[in-house]
Structures are given as C-alpha cells and as structure tokens.
C-alpha cells in the first residue's frame, strides 16, 4: 500500500495527531481571517510555486534554505527552474509589483494562509510541508504600521484563546548599522573560527549575524563565551528613534512586550523592526511566529523600492499551543435533520428533500435503506436534532415521520411544512 511522503501529513477531522485535525486548522485560519478582515486587510492567494529566482531572492542566497538546498526546485518542460514556496512573503511582494498595487491607497495590507515547503530532515515538529498564516503591509515606512502588525498578530492569538504569550521586540537597524555590526562580529569570532560549525565558518565572512541564531550547540557555546554585544547597541539615530516609536505605540495599544536584543535577521533586505511571539508551553523552540520590516525586498525582485512589514504564524505550532492550554475547539454543528429511507424507492426522495432544505439547514441522510431502529441509532450517533423516516407509507401520504431526538416528540409532517417544523428559518420554503 502506497503511503504519504515522510514529513507530510493528512489533515482530517478524525486524525489521531492533534496538530493535524482539520477542525483545529479551520478554527485557527477562520479566527485569523476574521481578525484580519475586520482590520481591512485583503485576502490574496498566490501560486505555491514560483520562478526559483523569486524565492531564492526572497529567502536570501546565504540562508539555510538556499545553502543547504532546503528549497524544492524542479525544471518544467520549457527548461525553466521553478520552486515550491519556502515562505510566502516573496510571492506577495512579487504580486504587489506585478499587478501595479503601488497606485492603490497605501499601505496595501494583504494576508493569506496555506502550505509551505522545506526539504528538511524530517523529525518531530519539523515537516517537509507545514502551514502558515501570513500578513504583509506594503507601501508605508511609518512605525505605526509595524506596531499594528504586531498588535494584529497578538489579537489573533488572544482570539484563539491563548494566554501564555510573550512578545519579544528587537531591531536589526539600517543597512549601515548592520555593516558596522557584521564587522564587529567578524573581528569577534575570527579567533574562534576553527571551533565554529562548518556552516558558521562560511557565514563568518558572508553573513556573520547568522551565527547568532545558529542551531549548532557548539556555535551557541562560543556565542555565550565571547560575550556578544547586542545589535541594539549599534543602531544609528534614525533606526533607534524608529525602534522607540514602535515600542511607544505598542505600550499605548496595550500590547505587553519585552525588548530582546538577541533577535536578529540575517538577510540584507531586513531593516529595523524584528519580533517574535513565544509561548511557554510548547518547549524550548517556543516561537509561535515572528515578523519584521523588509524595505529592500521589492528592489531585489526587480521592482521599485517599497517599504514593507509582515509576519508569519505557524499553524501546527499554534495547534500544539492550543492543546497545551486546553483550549476547547468549537465543535462542528450537528445535523438539524437526519433522513432515513426505509426502502430502496425512498433514497431519491430523501435526497430531494435534503437538497431543498440545504443550505438553510444542515441535513444528512443514510444512503442505503435502514430499519427505523437502525436509522434512529445512526441519528443519535450524529447528535442530530431530528430524525426523519421515509418509507412506503409516508410516501403514499407525502409526509415524513419526524422525531425530535431530545424530547421524543414524534409526528408526521408534510414535505412542504418540514422547513417550518425544523426551524423555522426565515425565507426557507419547501
């Protein structure tokens, strides 16, 4: 029997693995959509594959995704190299440029959700296909836009029912600040180069800030030993003022946060604001999501300079946090009516009745004839409000034997009066 690729998961209602239950995914994505739409953000759907160049520039040529070949790439029939998206931001910025959104009222605020692909080694909590909710605000360099992005992210977590949250706010400064900081890091780490991991030895010259968030325990021991000064100490006046403005806005918006000088972003197009939201109950790697400002990405994709800020929320990680906090996911509504054909001839009539009642009512049916007792058992298992029996006797009189499963009240109801008997729901007629 063929099975799914390791590191991928089927998401369905009865899944025994909590993060991959479809009602949990739906609860997270619908809650996020409600919060973001209420703020005026618009949904966007971009392709899950792009020209590889778009995605490579979007994640940075020195990132693990490119260096370690974690991006899925393939060649199409025309010899073009395409890739599955390892993150959504580059696709959204590409769409902003391609469709002339620069002439829209700015900032253009867009969100999406969907699968993300990384060719990583499969292990618990790390998947080759996982899912994110993503939000991007393009076209404004106002620190208020950064603060709103963080506030919206926190509002989604709170709307989901999460409480153990910690917002960590940092800054990566302006490009010239990062040049100074990288020069400082090179001088600091060069005497320890032989002790660094192979990846970090490469990064030492190309992108030393990436050493600070290395996954290598050896690298982290060296980072702790040398006593790295934080990026915040290297901020220029404008970047420092911007950081203080974001912090001030968050305080006025009632969003608790701590300033974390260790938050870094190694990509050249990231500037100024960077943040993460953590949850104490999901283990050492406690980040539920994070974001930052990336004013240089549009130019890297061949477009004009477009300031932008955005974030991503890991759906699987949020699902784990919901489980840890014991948040009860709203159950799908039970059927209003479960129709039971008592003979072969009643099957089509049951479906006709169901179609006329839907979608105002949730109507399910048995697709094979059942005895009244068996039909009642199935209706009870589905927690239906009513069971409707339809056999030869009912058909002759144009009625359904309708039983309320909570009260036990049973009566015959004509097809035309079923809507009123079930609801009533205004505007429904049979």
C-alpha positions as CSV (number, residue, x, y, z in Angstrom):
1,X,0.0,0.0,0.0
2,X,1.4,3.4,-1.0
3,X,1.8,5.9,1.8
4,X,2.4,9.7,2.2
5,X,5.9,11.1,2.0
6,X,7.6,11.3,5.4
7,X,7.4,14.8,6.7
8,X,4.0,15.4,5.2
9,X,0.6,14.9,6.9
10,X,-3.0,14.3,6.0
11,X,-5.2,16.8,7.8
12,X,-8.7,15.5,8.5
13,X,-11.3,15.6,11.3
14,X,-10.6,12.2,12.9
15,X,-6.8,12.5,12.8
16,X,-5.2,11.0,15.9
17,X,-2.4,13.5,15.8
18,X,-3.7,16.7,17.3
19,X,-1.9,19.3,15.2
20,X,-3.4,17.7,12.0
21,X,-7.1,17.7,12.9
22,X,-9.0,19.6,10.2
23,X,-11.3,21.4,12.7
24,X,-8.3,22.8,14.5
25,X,-6.8,24.1,11.3
26,X,-10.1,25.6,10.4
27,X,-10.5,27.2,13.8
28,X,-7.1,28.9,13.5
29,X,-7.4,30.1,9.9
30,X,-11.0,31.3,10.3
31,X,-10.2,33.2,13.5
32,X,-7.1,34.8,11.8
33,X,-9.2,35.7,8.8
34,X,-11.9,37.3,10.9
35,X,-9.4,39.4,12.8
36,X,-7.5,40.5,9.7
37,X,-10.6,41.2,7.6
38,X,-12.1,43.3,10.4
39,X,-8.9,45.4,10.1
40,X,-9.4,46.0,6.4
41,X,-6.7,43.6,5.2
42,X,-7.5,41.7,2.0
43,X,-7.0,38.0,1.2
44,X,-4.6,37.1,-1.5
45,X,-3.8,33.7,-3.0
46,X,-0.5,33.3,-4.8
47,X,0.8,30.2,-6.6
48,X,2.5,27.6,-4.4
49,X,5.3,27.6,-7.0
50,X,7.3,30.5,-8.5
51,X,10.4,31.0,-10.6
52,X,13.1,29.8,-8.3
53,X,14.9,33.1,-8.6
54,X,12.0,34.9,-6.9
55,X,12.1,32.5,-4.0
56,X,15.8,32.4,-3.7
57,X,16.0,36.2,-3.5
58,X,13.1,36.2,-1.1
59,X,14.9,34.0,1.5
60,X,18.4,35.2,0.7
61,X,21.3,33.4,-1.0
62,X,23.1,32.8,2.3
63,X,20.1,31.3,4.1
64,X,19.9,27.7,5.1
65,X,17.1,27.3,2.7
66,X,19.4,28.0,-0.3
67,X,22.8,27.0,1.1
68,X,21.5,23.6,2.4
69,X,19.3,23.1,-0.6
70,X,16.2,23.1,1.6
71,X,14.0,24.6,-1.2
72,X,12.2,22.1,-3.5
73,X,13.2,23.1,-7.1
74,X,12.3,21.4,-10.4
75,X,12.6,22.1,-14.1
76,X,9.5,22.4,-16.2
77,X,9.1,21.3,-19.8
78,X,10.4,24.6,-21.1
79,X,13.6,24.3,-19.1
80,X,12.6,27.0,-16.5
81,X,13.7,26.3,-12.9
82,X,10.7,26.6,-10.6
83,X,10.4,26.2,-6.8
84,X,7.8,25.4,-4.2
85,X,7.5,28.4,-1.8
86,X,9.6,28.1,1.3
87,X,7.8,31.2,2.7
88,X,5.0,33.5,1.4
89,X,6.5,37.0,1.5
90,X,8.4,37.0,-1.7
91,X,5.3,35.8,-3.7
92,X,3.2,38.6,-2.2
93,X,5.8,41.3,-2.9
94,X,6.1,39.9,-6.4
95,X,2.3,40.1,-6.8
96,X,2.2,43.7,-5.4
97,X,4.7,44.8,-8.1
98,X,3.3,42.7,-11.0
99,X,-0.3,44.0,-10.5
100,X,0.5,47.6,-10.0
101,X,-0.6,47.8,-6.4
102,X,1.7,50.8,-5.8
103,X,-1.0,53.1,-7.2
104,X,-3.6,51.7,-4.7
105,X,-4.1,53.6,-1.4
106,X,-1.0,52.8,0.7
107,X,-0.3,50.7,2.7
108,X,-1.7,47.7,0.8
109,X,-2.4,45.2,3.5
110,X,-2.7,41.6,2.4
111,X,-2.9,38.2,4.1
112,X,-3.0,34.5,3.1
113,X,-2.7,31.1,4.5
114,X,-1.5,27.8,3.0
115,X,1.2,25.2,2.7
116,X,4.9,26.0,2.9
117,X,7.6,23.5,1.7
118,X,11.1,22.9,3.1
119,X,13.3,19.9,2.2
120,X,14.5,19.5,5.7
121,X,15.4,16.3,7.5
122,X,12.1,15.0,9.0
123,X,12.0,15.0,12.8
124,X,9.3,15.6,15.4
125,X,7.9,19.1,15.0
126,X,9.7,19.7,11.7
127,X,7.9,18.9,8.5
128,X,8.6,19.0,4.8
129,X,5.1,20.5,4.3
130,X,3.7,22.8,7.0
131,X,1.3,25.7,7.1
132,X,1.3,29.4,7.8
133,X,-1.0,32.3,8.2
134,X,0.9,35.3,6.6
135,X,0.2,39.1,6.8
136,X,2.1,41.8,4.8
137,X,1.6,45.6,4.9
138,X,3.3,47.2,1.8
139,X,3.9,50.8,0.9
140,X,4.4,52.6,4.2
141,X,7.5,53.2,6.3
142,X,5.5,54.5,9.3
143,X,6.4,52.8,12.6
144,X,2.7,52.8,13.4
145,X,2.3,50.2,10.7
146,X,4.8,47.9,12.4
147,X,3.0,48.3,15.7
148,X,-0.3,47.5,14.2
149,X,1.1,44.4,12.5
150,X,2.4,43.2,15.9
151,X,-0.9,44.1,17.6
152,X,-2.9,42.1,15.0
153,X,-0.7,39.1,15.5
154,X,-1.3,39.2,19.2
155,X,-5.0,39.8,18.7
156,X,-5.3,36.6,16.7
157,X,-3.6,34.6,19.4
158,X,-5.8,36.1,22.1
159,X,-9.0,35.5,19.9
160,X,-7.9,31.8,19.7
161,X,-7.8,31.6,23.5
162,X,-4.1,31.6,24.1
163,X,-2.8,33.3,27.2
164,X,0.8,32.3,27.9
165,X,2.2,34.7,25.3
166,X,5.4,36.8,25.3
167,X,6.2,39.3,22.6
168,X,9.9,39.9,22.1
169,X,10.8,43.1,20.2
170,X,14.1,43.8,18.6
171,X,15.7,45.8,15.8
172,X,18.2,45.0,13.1
173,X,18.8,48.6,12.3
174,X,19.6,50.2,8.9
175,X,22.0,48.7,6.3
176,X,24.9,50.9,7.5
177,X,24.2,49.8,11.1
178,X,24.3,46.1,10.0
179,X,27.6,46.7,8.2
180,X,29.2,48.0,11.4
181,X,27.7,45.1,13.4
182,X,28.9,42.5,10.9
183,X,32.4,44.0,11.0
184,X,32.3,43.8,14.8
185,X,31.2,40.1,14.7
186,X,33.9,39.1,12.2
187,X,36.5,40.5,14.5
188,X,35.0,38.9,17.5
189,X,34.5,35.4,16.0
190,X,37.6,35.0,13.8
191,X,39.8,33.8,16.7
192,X,37.2,31.1,17.3
193,X,36.7,30.2,13.7
194,X,38.1,26.6,13.9
195,X,35.7,25.8,16.7
196,X,32.6,27.0,14.8
197,X,30.4,24.6,12.8
198,X,31.1,24.3,9.1
199,X,28.0,26.4,8.3
200,X,29.1,29.2,10.6
201,X,32.6,29.3,9.3
202,X,31.1,30.1,5.9
203,X,28.8,32.7,7.4
204,X,31.7,34.3,9.2
205,X,32.7,36.1,6.1
206,X,29.4,36.3,4.2
207,X,26.8,36.9,6.9
208,X,28.1,36.7,10.5
209,X,24.8,37.7,12.0
210,X,23.5,34.3,11.1
211,X,26.0,32.8,13.6
212,X,23.9,34.3,16.4
213,X,20.9,32.2,15.6
214,X,22.8,29.0,14.6
215,X,21.1,25.8,15.6
216,X,24.5,24.3,16.5
217,X,25.1,23.8,20.2
218,X,28.9,24.3,19.7
219,X,28.2,27.7,18.0
220,X,25.9,28.7,20.8
221,X,28.5,27.9,23.4
222,X,31.0,30.1,21.6
223,X,28.4,32.9,21.3
224,X,27.9,32.7,25.0
225,X,31.6,32.6,25.8
226,X,32.7,35.6,23.7
227,X,30.0,37.9,25.2
228,X,28.5,39.3,22.0
229,X,27.2,42.9,22.3
230,X,23.6,43.2,21.1
231,X,22.6,44.7,17.7
232,X,20.7,47.4,19.6
233,X,23.9,49.0,20.7
234,X,24.9,49.6,17.1
235,X,21.7,51.4,15.9
236,X,22.0,54.8,14.3
237,X,19.9,57.7,15.4
238,X,17.1,57.1,12.9
239,X,16.8,53.4,13.5
240,X,16.9,53.9,17.3
241,X,14.2,56.6,17.0
242,X,12.1,54.2,14.9
243,X,12.5,51.4,17.4
244,X,11.5,53.6,20.2
245,X,8.4,54.8,18.3
246,X,7.3,51.2,17.7
247,X,7.8,50.4,21.4
248,X,5.8,53.5,22.4
249,X,2.9,52.7,20.1
250,X,2.8,49.1,21.5
251,X,2.6,50.5,25.0
252,X,-0.3,52.8,24.0
253,X,-2.1,49.9,22.2
254,X,-1.9,47.8,25.4
255,X,0.4,45.1,23.9
256,X,2.9,43.8,26.5
257,X,6.4,43.1,25.2
258,X,10.0,42.8,26.3
259,X,12.9,44.3,24.3
260,X,15.1,41.4,23.2
261,X,18.4,42.5,21.8
262,X,19.2,38.9,20.6
263,X,16.6,38.9,17.9
264,X,18.4,39.1,14.5
265,X,17.6,38.8,10.8
266,X,20.5,37.9,8.6
267,X,19.0,38.9,5.3
268,X,20.2,42.1,3.7
269,X,16.7,43.5,2.9
270,X,15.5,43.3,6.5
271,X,15.7,46.6,8.4
272,X,14.7,48.0,11.7
273,X,11.8,46.2,13.4
274,X,12.1,42.5,14.2
275,X,10.0,40.5,16.6
276,X,8.9,37.1,17.8
277,X,5.9,35.8,19.8
278,X,6.6,32.9,22.1
279,X,4.5,30.5,24.1
280,X,5.9,29.0,27.2
281,X,4.2,25.6,26.9
282,X,5.4,24.3,23.6
283,X,9.0,23.5,24.6
284,X,12.4,25.0,24.0
285,X,11.6,26.2,20.5
286,X,8.7,28.2,21.8
287,X,8.2,30.7,18.9
288,X,4.7,30.6,17.6
289,X,5.5,33.1,14.9
290,X,7.5,36.2,14.1
291,X,7.9,39.1,11.7
292,X,9.9,42.1,10.6
293,X,10.4,45.0,8.3
294,X,11.9,44.4,4.9
295,X,12.2,47.6,2.9
296,X,14.7,46.2,0.4
297,X,12.9,43.1,-0.9
298,X,10.9,44.7,-3.7
299,X,14.1,46.1,-5.3
300,X,15.8,42.7,-5.1
301,X,12.8,41.3,-7.1
302,X,13.3,43.9,-9.8
303,X,10.7,46.4,-8.6
304,X,10.8,49.9,-7.1
305,X,11.7,50.5,-3.5
306,X,8.6,49.5,-1.5
307,X,8.7,49.6,2.3
308,X,7.1,46.6,3.9
309,X,6.5,44.8,7.2
310,X,4.9,41.4,7.8
311,X,4.7,38.3,9.8
312,X,4.0,34.6,9.7
313,X,2.1,32.3,12.1
314,X,2.9,28.6,12.2
315,X,-0.4,26.8,12.2
316,X,0.9,23.5,13.5
317,X,2.8,25.2,16.3
318,X,-0.3,27.2,17.3
319,X,-2.3,24.0,17.3
320,X,0.2,22.5,19.8
321,X,-0.1,25.6,22.0
322,X,-3.9,25.3,21.9
323,X,-3.7,21.7,23.1
324,X,-1.2,22.6,25.8
325,X,-3.5,25.3,27.2
326,X,-6.6,23.1,26.9
327,X,-8.4,25.4,24.6
328,X,-11.7,23.8,23.5
329,X,-12.1,23.9,19.8
330,X,-15.7,24.7,18.8
331,X,-17.4,21.6,17.5
332,X,-18.9,21.4,14.1
333,X,-22.7,21.9,14.3
334,X,-24.7,18.7,14.5
335,X,-27.3,17.9,11.8
336,X,-30.7,19.5,12.1
337,X,-32.2,16.5,10.4
338,X,-31.0,13.0,9.6
339,X,-33.2,11.4,6.9
340,X,-33.6,7.7,6.9
341,X,-35.0,5.9,3.8
342,X,-36.8,2.8,4.8
343,X,-36.9,1.2,1.4
344,X,-34.9,1.5,-1.9
345,X,-37.5,3.8,-3.5
346,X,-37.2,6.3,-0.7
347,X,-33.5,7.0,-1.3
348,X,-34.0,9.5,-4.1
349,X,-36.9,11.2,-2.3
350,X,-34.7,11.6,0.8
351,X,-32.0,13.3,-1.3
352,X,-34.6,15.5,-3.0
353,X,-35.9,16.6,0.5
354,X,-32.3,17.2,1.7
355,X,-31.4,19.4,-1.3
356,X,-34.5,21.5,-0.8
357,X,-33.7,22.1,2.8
358,X,-30.0,22.8,2.3
359,X,-28.1,25.1,2.9
360,X,-30.5,26.8,5.4
361,X,-30.5,23.6,7.4
362,X,-27.8,21.0,7.9
363,X,-29.3,17.9,6.5
364,X,-27.7,14.5,6.3
365,X,-29.1,11.1,5.2
366,X,-28.5,7.4,5.1
367,X,-27.6,6.3,1.5
368,X,-28.9,2.8,1.9
369,X,-32.3,1.7,3.3
370,X,-32.3,1.2,7.1
371,X,-34.8,-0.1,9.6
372,X,-36.4,2.5,11.9
373,X,-34.3,1.3,14.8
374,X,-31.0,1.4,12.9
375,X,-31.8,4.7,11.5
376,X,-32.5,6.1,14.9
377,X,-29.2,4.8,16.2
378,X,-27.3,6.5,13.4
379,X,-29.1,9.8,14.0
380,X,-28.2,9.6,17.7
381,X,-24.6,9.0,16.9
382,X,-24.5,12.1,14.7
383,X,-26.3,14.0,17.5
384,X,-29.0,15.2,15.1
385,X,-31.9,17.3,16.4
386,X,-34.4,15.4,14.3
387,X,-34.6,12.1,12.6
388,X,-36.9,11.8,9.6
389,X,-38.2,8.4,8.5
390,X,-39.4,8.0,4.9
391,X,-40.9,4.7,3.6
392,X,-43.8,3.4,1.5
393,X,-46.5,4.5,4.0
394,X,-45.0,8.0,4.3
395,X,-44.5,8.3,0.5
396,X,-48.2,7.5,-0.1
397,X,-49.3,10.4,2.1
398,X,-46.5,12.8,1.1
399,X,-45.1,13.1,4.6
400,X,-42.1,12.3,6.7
401,X,-42.3,10.8,10.2
402,X,-40.3,13.4,12.1
403,X,-39.0,12.7,15.6
404,X,-37.3,15.2,17.9
405,X,-34.5,13.2,19.5
406,X,-34.3,15.3,22.7
407,X,-37.9,15.4,23.6
408,X,-39.1,12.2,21.9
409,X,-42.0,14.0,20.2
410,X,-42.9,12.3,17.0
411,X,-45.4,13.4,14.3
412,X,-46.0,13.2,10.6
413,X,-45.0,16.4,8.7
414,X,-45.7,17.1,5.1
415,X,-42.8,17.8,2.8
416,X,-44.0,21.4,2.4
417,X,-44.0,22.0,6.2
418,X,-40.6,20.5,7.0
419,X,-38.8,23.8,6.9
420,X,-41.2,25.3,9.4
421,X,-41.0,22.2,11.7
422,X,-37.2,22.3,11.8
423,X,-36.6,26.0,12.3
424,X,-38.2,28.0,11.4
425,X,-35.6,29.8,9.4
426,X,-36.9,32.9,7.6
427,X,-37.1,32.7,3.9
428,X,-37.0,28.9,3.7
429,X,-39.8,27.3,1.8
430,X,-40.3,23.8,0.6
